[in-house]
Amino acid sequence: MKLLTRFIFTIAVFIGFFSACTDNNSLAYYEINGTVSDKVSFHPLNKIRVIREGTDFVLFSDTCYTDLSGKYHFEFSDYYNKKASFKIKVEDVDSTLNRGYFATQEFKVTFSTSNWVNLNVDGDSKGRAVKTQDFTLQLK
């Protein structure tokens, strides 16, 4: 009975190890950048907080702030998915700087096959995808 239990345990470990080595578990590098601007005037918004929410693999969120030109930028790794999507929350944290308080909005940024600039077929990483996504915010 002990021999059978050890055999079953060994088989389960090998199955787990080899299933972890499939393409579905490969990492990829993602880059999201763009500009946040006023929906009416199209002027860039400075010091807007942009939050990339966590995923099943990356449980924590990333936060950055727009610069004087309204630009933001994220670089991170996550599981490879040709059509990966990430939740982005954009919020005004300093209403006086932008001459008014802009409403917080949530967006979904979805990558497509055309966003892959470097797709590896071998190795630890599946490659790198870059997506430019601009956002507009409206005054409250």
N, CA, C and O atoms as CSV, one atom per row, in Angstrom:
chain,resi,resn,atom,element,x,y,z
A,1,MET,N,N,0.821,-1.194,0.000
A,1,MET,CA,C,0.000,0.000,0.000
A,1,MET,C,C,0.867,1.262,0.000
A,1,MET,O,O,0.562,2.226,-0.702
A,2,LYS,N,N,1.966,1.254,0.800
A,2,LYS,CA,C,2.862,2.410,0.824
A,2,LYS,C,C,3.514,2.615,-0.536
A,2,LYS,O,O,3.697,3.751,-0.974
A,3,LEU,N,N,3.861,1.537,-1.194
A,3,LEU,CA,C,4.490,1.627,-2.510
A,3,LEU,C,C,3.525,2.248,-3.521
A,3,LEU,O,O,3.927,3.082,-4.331
A,4,LEU,N,N,2.273,1.849,-3.475
A,4,LEU,CA,C,1.262,2.403,-4.374
A,4,LEU,C,C,1.047,3.900,-4.098
A,4,LEU,O,O,0.904,4.691,-5.030
A,5,THR,N,N,1.024,4.275,-2.823
A,5,THR,CA,C,0.853,5.679,-2.456
A,5,THR,C,C,2.022,6.513,-2.956
A,5,THR,O,O,1.817,7.601,-3.494
A,6,ARG,N,N,3.236,6.025,-2.789
A,6,ARG,CA,C,4.424,6.736,-3.266
A,6,ARG,C,C,4.416,6.856,-4.789
A,6,ARG,O,O,4.782,7.897,-5.334
A,7,PHE,N,N,4.003,5.804,-5.465
A,7,PHE,CA,C,3.942,5.814,-6.922
A,7,PHE,C,C,2.938,6.867,-7.408
A,7,PHE,O,O,3.242,7.633,-8.323
A,8,ILE,N,N,1.765,6.908,-6.813
A,8,ILE,CA,C,0.732,7.875,-7.190
A,8,ILE,C,C,1.218,9.295,-6.914
A,8,ILE,O,O,0.998,10.191,-7.728
A,9,PHE,N,N,1.877,9.510,-5.771
A,9,PHE,CA,C,2.412,10.829,-5.428
A,9,PHE,C,C,3.465,11.267,-6.451
A,9,PHE,O,O,3.470,12.418,-6.886
A,10,THR,N,N,4.349,10.353,-6.830
A,10,THR,CA,C,5.401,10.662,-7.810
A,10,THR,C,C,4.797,11.024,-9.160
A,10,THR,O,O,5.236,11.982,-9.796
A,11,ILE,N,N,3.818,10.286,-9.594
A,11,ILE,CA,C,3.139,10.582,-10.863
A,11,ILE,C,C,2.473,11.958,-10.783
A,11,ILE,O,O,2.554,12.729,-11.738
A,12,ALA,N,N,1.822,12.279,-9.675
A,12,ALA,CA,C,1.155,13.574,-9.516
A,12,ALA,C,C,2.164,14.722,-9.572
A,12,ALA,O,O,1.882,15.768,-10.157
A,13,VAL,N,N,3.330,14.532,-8.970
A,13,VAL,CA,C,4.366,15.564,-9.000
A,13,VAL,C,C,4.848,15.783,-10.436
A,13,VAL,O,O,4.995,16.928,-10.865
A,14,PHE,N,N,5.093,14.711,-11.180
A,14,PHE,CA,C,5.547,14.839,-12.569
A,14,PHE,C,C,4.492,15.508,-13.450
A,14,PHE,O,O,4.826,16.332,-14.301
A,15,ILE,N,N,3.247,15.164,-13.253
A,15,ILE,CA,C,2.177,15.784,-14.037
A,15,ILE,C,C,2.128,17.283,-13.745
A,15,ILE,O,O,2.006,18.093,-14.664
A,16,GLY,N,N,2.221,17.646,-12.483
A,16,GLY,CA,C,2.223,19.059,-12.107
A,16,GLY,C,C,3.411,19.797,-12.690
A,16,GLY,O,O,3.266,20.918,-13.177
A,17,PHE,N,N,4.588,19.182,-12.649
A,17,PHE,CA,C,5.792,19.815,-13.183
A,17,PHE,C,C,5.691,20.019,-14.685
A,17,PHE,O,O,5.976,21.109,-15.181
A,18,PHE,N,N,5.296,18.998,-15.408
A,18,PHE,CA,C,5.248,19.107,-16.864
A,18,PHE,C,C,4.106,19.996,-17.345
A,18,PHE,O,O,4.231,20.638,-18.388
A,19,SER,N,N,3.007,20.048,-16.619
A,19,SER,CA,C,1.930,20.949,-17.025
A,19,SER,C,C,2.316,22.400,-16.776
A,19,SER,O,O,1.801,23.295,-17.446
A,20,ALA,N,N,3.213,22.652,-15.825
A,20,ALA,CA,C,3.683,24.014,-15.568
A,20,ALA,C,C,4.633,24.495,-16.657
A,20,ALA,O,O,4.911,25.691,-16.743
A,21,CYS,N,N,5.128,23.599,-17.477
A,21,CYS,CA,C,6.087,23.963,-18.523
A,21,CYS,C,C,5.432,24.209,-19.876
A,21,CYS,O,O,6.134,24.291,-20.884
A,22,THR,N,N,4.131,24.328,-19.929
A,22,THR,CA,C,3.451,24.556,-21.203
A,22,THR,C,C,3.446,26.028,-21.549
A,22,THR,O,O,3.789,26.861,-20.710
A,23,ASP,N,N,3.066,26.362,-22.768
A,23,ASP,CA,C,3.005,27.751,-23.214
A,23,ASP,C,C,2.030,28.583,-22.395
A,23,ASP,O,O,2.227,29.787,-22.232
A,24,ASN,N,N,0.983,27.955,-21.882
A,24,ASN,CA,C,-0.012,28.707,-21.134
A,24,ASN,C,C,0.555,29.303,-19.854
A,24,ASN,O,O,-0.035,30.228,-19.296
A,25,ASN,N,N,1.685,28.796,-19.377
A,25,ASN,CA,C,2.279,29.301,-18.155
A,25,ASN,C,C,3.524,30.132,-18.425
A,25,ASN,O,O,4.238,30.476,-17.483
A,26,SER,N,N,3.803,30.461,-19.665
A,26,SER,CA,C,4.961,31.280,-19.996
A,26,SER,C,C,4.669,32.738,-19.663
A,26,SER,O,O,3.530,33.200,-19.740
A,27,LEU,N,N,5.719,33.441,-19.295
A,27,LEU,CA,C,5.580,34.864,-19.006
A,27,LEU,C,C,5.808,35.686,-20.260
A,27,LEU,O,O,6.470,35.251,-21.201
A,28,ALA,N,N,5.249,36.874,-20.251
A,28,ALA,CA,C,5.461,37.836,-21.319
A,28,ALA,C,C,5.619,39.207,-20.673
A,28,ALA,O,O,5.190,39.433,-19.542
A,29,TYR,N,N,6.238,40.104,-21.407
A,29,TYR,CA,C,6.432,41.468,-20.928
A,29,TYR,C,C,5.445,42.380,-21.641
A,29,TYR,O,O,5.315,42.344,-22.865
A,30,TYR,N,N,4.758,43.191,-20.860
A,30,TYR,CA,C,3.743,44.092,-21.387
A,30,TYR,C,C,4.146,45.535,-21.096
A,30,TYR,O,O,4.781,45.835,-20.085
A,31,GLU,N,N,3.762,46.406,-22.005
A,31,GLU,CA,C,4.032,47.829,-21.854
A,31,GLU,C,C,2.763,48.567,-22.262
A,31,GLU,O,O,2.246,48.370,-23.362
A,32,ILE,N,N,2.266,49.418,-21.367
A,32,ILE,CA,C,1.098,50.251,-21.662
A,32,ILE,C,C,1.513,51.699,-21.441
A,32,ILE,O,O,2.048,52.046,-20.388
A,33,ASN,N,N,1.263,52.543,-22.442
A,33,ASN,CA,C,1.583,53.959,-22.296
A,33,ASN,C,C,0.546,54.775,-23.051
A,33,ASN,O,O,-0.212,54.248,-23.866
A,34,GLY,N,N,0.529,56.056,-22.767
A,34,GLY,CA,C,-0.420,56.923,-23.451
A,34,GLY,C,C,-0.498,58.280,-22.795
A,34,GLY,O,O,0.386,58.674,-22.035
A,35,THR,N,N,-1.568,58.990,-23.099
A,35,THR,CA,C,-1.781,60.344,-22.600
A,35,THR,C,C,-3.173,60.445,-21.991
A,35,THR,O,O,-4.128,59.852,-22.492
A,36,VAL,N,N,-3.273,61.208,-20.901
A,36,VAL,CA,C,-4.568,61.508,-20.281
A,36,VAL,C,C,-4.851,62.980,-20.530
A,36,VAL,O,O,-4.026,63.842,-20.227
A,37,SER,N,N,-6.030,63.262,-21.087
A,37,SER,CA,C,-6.371,64.647,-21.429
A,37,SER,C,C,-7.812,64.974,-21.050
A,37,SER,O,O,-8.616,64.091,-20.750
A,38,ASP,N,N,-8.109,66.266,-21.074
A,38,ASP,CA,C,-9.454,66.776,-20.812
A,38,ASP,C,C,-10.342,66.402,-21.996
A,38,ASP,O,O,-9.965,66.609,-23.149
A,39,LYS,N,N,-11.515,65.856,-21.710
A,39,LYS,CA,C,-12.416,65.391,-22.764
A,39,LYS,C,C,-12.944,66.531,-23.633
A,39,LYS,O,O,-13.243,66.322,-24.809
A,40,VAL,N,N,-13.061,67.729,-23.071
A,40,VAL,CA,C,-13.617,68.855,-23.811
A,40,VAL,C,C,-12.526,69.647,-24.531
A,40,VAL,O,O,-12.621,69.890,-25.734
A,41,SER,N,N,-11.499,70.043,-23.800
A,41,SER,CA,C,-10.460,70.905,-24.385
A,41,SER,C,C,-9.305,70.117,-25.003
A,41,SER,O,O,-8.519,70.669,-25.773
A,42,PHE,N,N,-9.200,68.847,-24.674
A,42,PHE,CA,C,-8.115,67.969,-25.122
A,42,PHE,C,C,-6.739,68.390,-24.598
A,42,PHE,O,O,-5.715,67.924,-25.097
A,43,HIS,N,N,-6.716,69.270,-23.591
A,43,HIS,CA,C,-5.452,69.640,-22.958
A,43,HIS,C,C,-4.961,68.472,-22.106
A,43,HIS,O,O,-5.765,67.802,-21.457
A,44,PRO,N,N,-3.652,68.219,-22.101
A,44,PRO,CA,C,-3.112,67.137,-21.275
A,44,PRO,C,C,-3.296,67.451,-19.792
A,44,PRO,O,O,-3.230,68.609,-19.379
A,45,LEU,N,N,-3.526,66.412,-19.001
A,45,LEU,CA,C,-3.746,66.568,-17.564
A,45,LEU,C,C,-2.519,66.077,-16.793
A,45,LEU,O,O,-2.053,64.954,-16.983
A,46,ASN,N,N,-2.016,66.936,-15.932
A,46,ASN,CA,C,-0.829,66.659,-15.129
A,46,ASN,C,C,-1.215,66.065,-13.772
A,46,ASN,O,O,-2.270,66.389,-13.226
A,47,LYS,N,N,-0.370,65.210,-13.241
A,47,LYS,CA,C,-0.536,64.618,-11.892
A,47,LYS,C,C,-1.834,63.820,-11.747
A,47,LYS,O,O,-2.448,63.821,-10.681
A,48,ILE,N,N,-2.242,63.152,-12.801
A,48,ILE,CA,C,-3.393,62.245,-12.741
A,48,ILE,C,C,-2.861,60.869,-12.364
A,48,ILE,O,O,-1.890,60.391,-12.950
A,49,ARG,N,N,-3.497,60.237,-11.389
A,49,ARG,CA,C,-3.058,58.903,-10.957
A,49,ARG,C,C,-3.637,57.852,-11.895
A,49,ARG,O,O,-4.843,57.820,-12.139
A,50,VAL,N,N,-2.761,56.991,-12.421
A,50,VAL,CA,C,-3.161,55.910,-13.313
A,50,VAL,C,C,-2.778,54.607,-12.625
A,50,VAL,O,O,-1.613,54.386,-12.297
A,51,ILE,N,N,-3.774,53.743,-12.409
A,51,ILE,CA,C,-3.565,52.500,-11.661
A,51,ILE,C,C,-3.858,51.310,-12.563
A,51,ILE,O,O,-4.944,51.199,-13.132
A,52,ARG,N,N,-2.884,50.429,-12.684
A,52,ARG,CA,C,-3.105,49.157,-13.374
A,52,ARG,C,C,-3.428,48.146,-12.288
A,52,ARG,O,O,-2.588,47.850,-11.437
A,53,GLU,N,N,-4.641,47.617,-12.316
A,53,GLU,CA,C,-5.082,46.697,-11.274
A,53,GLU,C,C,-4.414,45.340,-11.445
A,53,GLU,O,O,-4.022,44.962,-12.549
A,54,GLY,N,N,-4.290,44.618,-10.345
A,54,GLY,CA,C,-3.656,43.307,-10.344
A,54,GLY,C,C,-4.438,42.277,-11.135
A,54,GLY,O,O,-5.616,42.462,-11.440
A,55,THR,N,N,-3.755,41.181,-11.462
A,55,THR,CA,C,-4.372,40.074,-12.193
A,55,THR,C,C,-4.270,38.821,-11.337
A,55,THR,O,O,-3.851,38.887,-10.181
A,56,ASP,N,N,-4.650,37.679,-11.899
A,56,ASP,CA,C,-4.523,36.419,-11.167
A,56,ASP,C,C,-3.062,36.096,-10.866
A,56,ASP,O,O,-2.757,35.490,-9.839
A,57,PHE,N,N,-2.161,36.500,-11.759
A,57,PHE,CA,C,-0.742,36.208,-11.573
A,57,PHE,C,C,-0.062,37.289,-10.742
A,57,PHE,O,O,0.661,36.985,-9.793
A,58,VAL,N,N,-0.289,38.531,-11.092
A,58,VAL,CA,C,0.295,39.658,-10.367
A,58,VAL,C,C,-0.798,40.232,-9.477
A,58,VAL,O,O,-1.688,40.938,-9.952
A,59,LEU,N,N,-0.727,39.927,-8.185
A,59,LEU,CA,C,-1.808,40.296,-7.280
A,59,LEU,C,C,-1.785,41.762,-6.885
A,59,LEU,O,O,-2.804,42.294,-6.444
A,60,PHE,N,N,-0.657,42.419,-7.033
A,60,PHE,CA,C,-0.571,43.813,-6.652
A,60,PHE,C,C,-0.828,44.710,-7.860
A,60,PHE,O,O,-0.766,44.279,-9.011
A,61,SER,N,N,-1.114,45.954,-7.557
A,61,SER,CA,C,-1.371,46.937,-8.606
A,61,SER,C,C,-0.136,47.802,-8.815
A,61,SER,O,O,0.711,47.923,-7.930
A,62,ASP,N,N,-0.047,48.395,-9.990
A,62,ASP,CA,C,0.988,49.383,-10.288
A,62,ASP,C,C,0.323,50.750,-10.358
A,62,ASP,O,O,-0.808,50.883,-10.825
A,63,THR,N,N,1.038,51.756,-9.890
A,63,THR,CA,C,0.523,53.116,-9.934
A,63,THR,C,C,1.575,54.035,-10.523
A,63,THR,O,O,2.759,53.926,-10.200
A,64,CYS,N,N,1.144,54.931,-11.380
A,64,CYS,CA,C,2.033,55.987,-11.871
A,64,CYS,C,C,1.216,57.262,-11.987
A,64,CYS,O,O,-0.009,57.237,-11.863
A,65,TYR,N,N,1.897,58.375,-12.224
A,65,TYR,CA,C,1.244,59.671,-12.365
A,65,TYR,C,C,1.628,60.270,-13.713
A,65,TYR,O,O,2.740,60.070,-14.202
A,66,THR,N,N,0.707,60.994,-14.296
A,66,THR,CA,C,1.007,61.639,-15.567
A,66,THR,C,C,1.998,62.790,-15.347
A,66,THR,O,O,2.038,63.404,-14.280
A,67,ASP,N,N,2.790,63.062,-16.384
A,67,ASP,CA,C,3.745,64.166,-16.323
A,67,ASP,C,C,3.092,65.445,-16.861
A,67,ASP,O,O,1.883,65.479,-17.089
A,68,LEU,N,N,3.887,66.479,-17.059
A,68,LEU,CA,C,3.348,67.761,-17.553
A,68,LEU,C,C,2.644,67.634,-18.893
A,68,LEU,O,O,1.746,68.417,-19.204
A,69,SER,N,N,3.051,66.641,-19.696
A,69,SER,CA,C,2.437,66.418,-21.011
A,69,SER,C,C,1.258,65.455,-20.951
A,69,SER,O,O,0.696,65.097,-21.986
A,70,GLY,N,N,0.876,65.032,-19.738
A,70,GLY,CA,C,-0.231,64.092,-19.578
A,70,GLY,C,C,0.127,62.649,-19.882
A,70,GLY,O,O,-0.759,61.799,-19.968
A,71,LYS,N,N,1.412,62.358,-20.045
A,71,LYS,CA,C,1.851,61.007,-20.428
A,71,LYS,C,C,2.041,60.108,-19.197
A,71,LYS,O,O,2.452,60.563,-18.129
A,72,TYR,N,N,1.731,58.823,-19.382
A,72,TYR,CA,C,1.952,57.806,-18.350
A,72,TYR,C,C,2.614,56.601,-19.013
A,72,TYR,O,O,2.628,56.488,-20.239
A,73,HIS,N,N,3.167,55.693,-18.186
A,73,HIS,CA,C,3.882,54.539,-18.733
A,73,HIS,C,C,3.950,53.413,-17.699
A,73,HIS,O,O,4.297,53.644,-16.540
A,74,PHE,N,N,3.617,52.192,-18.129
A,74,PHE,CA,C,3.742,50.980,-17.311
A,74,PHE,C,C,4.564,49.938,-18.056
A,74,PHE,O,O,4.441,49.805,-19.274
A,75,GLU,N,N,5.395,49.204,-17.338
A,75,GLU,CA,C,6.069,48.010,-17.849
A,75,GLU,C,C,5.947,46.937,-16.780
A,75,GLU,O,O,6.222,47.191,-15.608
A,76,PHE,N,N,5.532,45.730,-17.181
A,76,PHE,CA,C,5.328,44.660,-16.213
A,76,PHE,C,C,5.322,43.316,-16.928
A,76,PHE,O,O,5.260,43.257,-18.157
A,77,SER,N,N,5.386,42.248,-16.160
A,77,SER,CA,C,5.280,40.902,-16.734
A,77,SER,C,C,4.044,40.218,-16.182
A,77,SER,O,O,3.611,40.488,-15.062
A,78,ASP,N,N,3.490,39.339,-16.979
A,78,ASP,CA,C,2.301,38.572,-16.595
A,78,ASP,C,C,2.271,37.337,-17.483
A,78,ASP,O,O,3.124,37.170,-18.355
A,79,TYR,N,N,1.294,36.476,-17.260
A,79,TYR,CA,C,1.160,35.298,-18.117
A,79,TYR,C,C,0.958,35.709,-19.564
A,79,TYR,O,O,0.295,36.706,-19.852
A,80,TYR,N,N,1.529,34.942,-20.459
A,80,TYR,CA,C,1.378,35.195,-21.893
A,80,TYR,C,C,-0.063,34.946,-22.317
A,80,TYR,O,O,-0.658,33.922,-21.983
A,81,ASN,N,N,-0.609,35.900,-23.057
A,81,ASN,CA,C,-1.929,35.773,-23.655
A,81,ASN,C,C,-1.951,36.720,-24.849
A,81,ASN,O,O,-1.798,37.930,-24.681
A,82,LYS,N,N,-2.137,36.191,-26.040
A,82,LYS,CA,C,-2.127,37.033,-27.250
A,82,LYS,C,C,-3.113,38.181,-27.156
A,82,LYS,O,O,-2.877,39.256,-27.707
A,83,LYS,N,N,-4.218,37.956,-26.459
A,83,LYS,CA,C,-5.266,38.971,-26.338
A,83,LYS,C,C,-5.482,39.352,-24.871
A,83,LYS,O,O,-6.616,39.446,-24.402
A,84,ALA,N,N,-4.384,39.566,-24.164
A,84,ALA,CA,C,-4.448,39.911,-22.741
A,84,ALA,C,C,-5.186,41.229,-22.544
A,84,ALA,O,O,-5.128,42.115,-23.397
A,85,SER,N,N,-5.880,41.354,-21.417
A,85,SER,CA,C,-6.537,42.621,-21.094
A,85,SER,C,C,-6.275,42.956,-19.629
A,85,SER,O,O,-6.147,42.072,-18.782
A,86,PHE,N,N,-6.199,44.250,-19.356
A,86,PHE,CA,C,-5.880,44.734,-18.017
A,86,PHE,C,C,-6.802,45.894,-17.678
A,86,PHE,O,O,-7.151,46.701,-18.540
A,87,LYS,N,N,-7.189,45.965,-16.412
A,87,LYS,CA,C,-8.042,47.056,-15.939
A,87,LYS,C,C,-7.169,48.235,-15.540
A,87,LYS,O,O,-6.165,48.083,-14.843
A,88,ILE,N,N,-7.575,49.411,-15.997
A,88,ILE,CA,C,-6.867,50.651,-15.684
A,88,ILE,C,C,-7.860,51.619,-15.043
A,88,ILE,O,O,-8.953,51.843,-15.561
A,89,LYS,N,N,-7.461,52.181,-13.916
A,89,LYS,CA,C,-8.283,53.184,-13.233
A,89,LYS,C,C,-7.537,54.517,-13.321
A,89,LYS,O,O,-6.348,54.593,-13.011
A,90,VAL,N,N,-8.245,55.562,-13.744
A,90,VAL,CA,C,-7.648,56.879,-13.935
A,90,VAL,C,C,-8.399,57.849,-13.035
A,90,VAL,O,O,-9.617,57.990,-13.141
A,91,GLU,N,N,-7.649,58.533,-12.128
A,91,GLU,CA,C,-8.318,59.417,-11.176
A,91,GLU,C,C,-7.518,60.694,-10.917
A,91,GLU,O,O,-6.287,60.690,-10.900
A,92,ASP,N,N,-8.246,61.767,-10.720
A,92,ASP,CA,C,-7.665,63.074,-10.421
A,92,ASP,C,C,-7.459,63.154,-8.914
A,92,ASP,O,O,-8.401,62.983,-8.140
A,93,VAL,N,N,-6.223,63.415,-8.506
A,93,VAL,CA,C,-5.931,63.501,-7.069
A,93,VAL,C,C,-5.579,64.927,-6.652
A,93,VAL,O,O,-5.393,65.188,-5.463
A,94,ASP,N,N,-5.483,65.848,-7.600
A,94,ASP,CA,C,-5.143,67.232,-7.300
A,94,ASP,C,C,-5.970,68.146,-8.196
A,94,ASP,O,O,-5.497,68.607,-9.234
A,95,SER,N,N,-7.190,68.398,-7.791
A,95,SER,CA,C,-8.127,69.123,-8.660
A,95,SER,C,C,-7.682,70.552,-8.956
A,95,SER,O,O,-8.013,71.078,-10.018
A,96,THR,N,N,-6.952,71.190,-8.063
A,96,THR,CA,C,-6.556,72.578,-8.288
A,96,THR,C,C,-5.532,72.701,-9.407
A,96,THR,O,O,-5.510,73.705,-10.118
A,97,LEU,N,N,-4.699,71.707,-9.566
A,97,LEU,CA,C,-3.654,71.754,-10.591
A,97,LEU,C,C,-4.243,71.782,-12.006
A,97,LEU,O,O,-3.708,72.453,-12.888
A,98,ASN,N,N,-5.326,71.064,-12.217
A,98,ASN,CA,C,-5.936,70.959,-13.548
A,98,ASN,C,C,-7.184,71.825,-13.705
A,98,ASN,O,O,-7.998,71.583,-14.597
A,99,ARG,N,N,-7.337,72.822,-12.854
A,99,ARG,CA,C,-8.463,73.769,-12.911
A,99,ARG,C,C,-9.832,73.100,-12.852
A,99,ARG,O,O,-10.743,73.447,-13.604
A,100,GLY,N,N,-9.958,72.144,-11.955
A,100,GLY,CA,C,-11.234,71.463,-11.767
A,100,GLY,C,C,-11.025,70.024,-11.371
A,100,GLY,O,O,-9.931,69.480,-11.518
A,101,TYR,N,N,-12.080,69.407,-10.867
A,101,TYR,CA,C,-11.992,68.011,-10.429
A,101,TYR,C,C,-12.565,67.103,-11.512
A,101,TYR,O,O,-13.733,67.218,-11.886
A,102,PHE,N,N,-11.732,66.207,-12.003
A,102,PHE,CA,C,-12.150,65.288,-13.060
A,102,PHE,C,C,-12.654,63.985,-12.449
A,102,PHE,O,O,-12.101,63.490,-11.468
A,103,ALA,N,N,-13.706,63.441,-13.041
A,103,ALA,CA,C,-14.327,62.208,-12.536
A,103,ALA,C,C,-13.407,61.011,-12.776
A,103,ALA,O,O,-12.781,60.892,-13.829
A,104,THR,N,N,-13.340,60.136,-11.789
A,104,THR,CA,C,-12.579,58.892,-11.902
A,104,THR,C,C,-13.262,57.982,-12.911
A,104,THR,O,O,-14.488,57.865,-12.929
A,105,GLN,N,N,-12.453,57.337,-13.754
A,105,GLN,CA,C,-12.999,56.403,-14.736
A,105,GLN,C,C,-12.165,55.135,-14.748
A,105,GLN,O,O,-10.974,55.149,-14.437
A,106,GLU,N,N,-12.811,54.043,-15.112
A,106,GLU,CA,C,-12.122,52.760,-15.265
A,106,GLU,C,C,-12.211,52.325,-16.721
A,106,GLU,O,O,-13.239,52.483,-17.379
A,107,PHE,N,N,-11.106,51.776,-17.201
A,107,PHE,CA,C,-11.015,51.352,-18.595
A,107,PHE,C,C,-10.448,49.942,-18.652
A,107,PHE,O,O,-9.816,49.470,-17.707
A,108,LYS,N,N,-10.682,49.288,-19.763
A,108,LYS,CA,C,-10.104,47.977,-20.027
A,108,LYS,C,C,-9.182,48.122,-21.236
A,108,LYS,O,O,-9.617,48.521,-22.316
A,109,VAL,N,N,-7.909,47.796,-21.042
A,109,VAL,CA,C,-6.936,47.860,-22.130
A,109,VAL,C,C,-6.704,46.439,-22.620
A,109,VAL,O,O,-6.259,45.579,-21.860
A,110,THR,N,N,-7.005,46.194,-23.891
A,110,THR,CA,C,-6.890,44.852,-24.467
A,110,THR,C,C,-5.816,44.847,-25.556
A,110,THR,O,O,-5.808,45.690,-26.452
A,111,PHE,N,N,-4.921,43.883,-25.451
A,111,PHE,CA,C,-3.873,43.709,-26.451
A,111,PHE,C,C,-4.401,42.843,-27.584
A,111,PHE,O,O,-5.258,41.984,-27.379
A,112,SER,N,N,-3.883,43.079,-28.778
A,112,SER,CA,C,-4.213,42.241,-29.936
A,112,SER,C,C,-2.919,41.675,-30.498
A,112,SER,O,O,-1.833,42.027,-30.038
A,113,THR,N,N,-3.029,40.810,-31.477
A,113,THR,CA,C,-1.832,40.195,-32.044
A,113,THR,C,C,-0.911,41.230,-32.677
A,113,THR,O,O,0.297,41.005,-32.754
A,114,SER,N,N,-1.447,42.351,-33.128
A,114,SER,CA,C,-0.608,43.385,-33.741
A,114,SER,C,C,0.230,44.151,-32.714
A,114,SER,O,O,1.165,44.858,-33.093
A,115,ASN,N,N,-0.086,44.025,-31.423
A,115,ASN,CA,C,0.678,44.716,-30.392
A,115,ASN,C,C,1.969,43.989,-30.008
A,115,ASN,O,O,2.789,44.530,-29.267
A,116,TRP,N,N,2.148,42.767,-30.510
A,116,TRP,CA,C,3.341,42.001,-30.160
A,116,TRP,C,C,4.502,42.446,-31.039
A,116,TRP,O,O,4.498,42.233,-32.252
A,117,VAL,N,N,5.500,43.069,-30.406
A,117,VAL,CA,C,6.658,43.569,-31.153
A,117,VAL,C,C,7.801,42.566,-31.143
A,117,VAL,O,O,8.716,42.656,-31.961
A,118,ASN,N,N,7.751,41.626,-30.234
A,118,ASN,CA,C,8.802,40.619,-30.139
A,118,ASN,C,C,8.166,39.357,-29.562
A,118,ASN,O,O,7.988,39.253,-28.348
A,119,LEU,N,N,7.826,38.408,-30.417
A,119,LEU,CA,C,7.174,37.181,-29.979
A,119,LEU,C,C,8.162,36.028,-30.093
A,119,LEU,O,O,8.541,35.628,-31.194
A,120,ASN,N,N,8.575,35.498,-28.947
A,120,ASN,CA,C,9.528,34.385,-28.915
A,120,ASN,C,C,8.782,33.062,-28.964
A,120,ASN,O,O,7.690,32.934,-28.411
A,121,VAL,N,N,9.365,32.097,-29.617
A,121,VAL,CA,C,8.766,30.764,-29.630
A,121,VAL,C,C,9.472,29.845,-28.647
A,121,VAL,O,O,8.911,28.821,-28.257
A,122,ASP,N,N,10.675,30.181,-28.241
A,122,ASP,CA,C,11.428,29.388,-27.270
A,122,ASP,C,C,11.841,30.282,-26.109
A,122,ASP,O,O,11.766,31.507,-26.198
A,123,GLY,N,N,12.273,29.663,-25.034
A,123,GLY,CA,C,12.795,30.425,-23.913
A,123,GLY,C,C,11.781,30.613,-22.808
A,123,GLY,O,O,10.651,30.133,-22.882
A,124,ASP,N,N,12.213,31.325,-21.781
A,124,ASP,CA,C,11.380,31.542,-20.600
A,124,ASP,C,C,10.287,32.574,-20.834
A,124,ASP,O,O,9.241,32.519,-20.186
A,125,SER,N,N,10.507,33.502,-21.737
A,125,SER,CA,C,9.549,34.552,-22.004
A,125,SER,C,C,8.960,34.378,-23.396
A,125,SER,O,O,9.656,33.971,-24.326
A,126,LYS,N,N,7.686,34.687,-23.534
A,126,LYS,CA,C,7.032,34.596,-24.844
A,126,LYS,C,C,7.229,35.860,-25.658
A,126,LYS,O,O,6.870,35.893,-26.835
A,127,GLY,N,N,7.800,36.919,-25.050
A,127,GLY,CA,C,8.051,38.117,-25.823
A,127,GLY,C,C,7.546,39.365,-25.143
A,127,GLY,O,O,7.340,39.389,-23.930
A,128,ARG,N,N,7.344,40.419,-25.946
A,128,ARG,CA,C,6.962,41.730,-25.436
A,128,ARG,C,C,5.856,42.316,-26.305
A,128,ARG,O,O,5.903,42.259,-27.534
A,129,ALA,N,N,4.857,42.883,-25.625
A,129,ALA,CA,C,3.752,43.535,-26.318
A,129,ALA,C,C,3.664,44.980,-25.846
A,129,ALA,O,O,3.815,45.261,-24.657
A,130,VAL,N,N,3.420,45.894,-26.778
A,130,VAL,CA,C,3.341,47.321,-26.470
A,130,VAL,C,C,1.991,47.850,-26.947
A,130,VAL,O,O,1.573,47.600,-28.077
A,131,LYS,N,N,1.322,48.582,-26.067
A,131,LYS,CA,C,0.009,49.143,-26.402
A,131,LYS,C,C,-0.016,50.611,-25.982
A,131,LYS,O,O,0.299,50.944,-24.840
A,132,THR,N,N,-0.391,51.477,-26.908
A,132,THR,CA,C,-0.606,52.882,-26.589
A,132,THR,C,C,-2.102,53.092,-26.437
A,132,THR,O,O,-2.880,52.808,-27.348
A,133,GLN,N,N,-2.494,53.599,-25.266
A,133,GLN,CA,C,-3.914,53.801,-24.965
A,133,GLN,C,C,-4.087,55.173,-24.329
A,133,GLN,O,O,-3.619,55.412,-23.215
A,134,ASP,N,N,-4.755,56.064,-25.034
A,134,ASP,CA,C,-5.026,57.400,-24.511
A,134,ASP,C,C,-6.381,57.403,-23.809
A,134,ASP,O,O,-7.300,56.681,-24.198
A,135,PHE,N,N,-6.489,58.237,-22.758
A,135,PHE,CA,C,-7.724,58.354,-21.995
A,135,PHE,C,C,-8.133,59.815,-21.930
A,135,PHE,O,O,-7.286,60.708,-21.891
A,136,THR,N,N,-9.436,60.050,-21.920
A,136,THR,CA,C,-9.957,61.392,-21.705
A,136,THR,C,C,-10.848,61.372,-20.470
A,136,THR,O,O,-11.620,60.439,-20.252
A,137,LEU,N,N,-10.720,62.424,-19.670
A,137,LEU,CA,C,-11.524,62.553,-18.449
A,137,LEU,C,C,-12.434,63.765,-18.579
A,137,LEU,O,O,-12.110,64.740,-19.257
A,138,GLN,N,N,-13.582,63.680,-17.911
A,138,GLN,CA,C,-14.574,64.745,-17.959
A,138,GLN,C,C,-14.666,65.374,-16.579
A,138,GLN,O,O,-14.592,64.685,-15.562
A,139,LEU,N,N,-14.829,66.702,-16.555
A,139,LEU,CA,C,-15.024,67.417,-15.284
A,139,LEU,C,C,-16.281,66.902,-14.597
A,139,LEU,O,O,-17.271,66.567,-15.247
A,140,LYS,N,N,-16.223,66.846,-13.267
A,140,LYS,CA,C,-17.406,66.453,-12.483
A,140,LYS,C,C,-18.440,67.545,-12.488
A,140,LYS,O,O,-19.500,67.393,-11.881
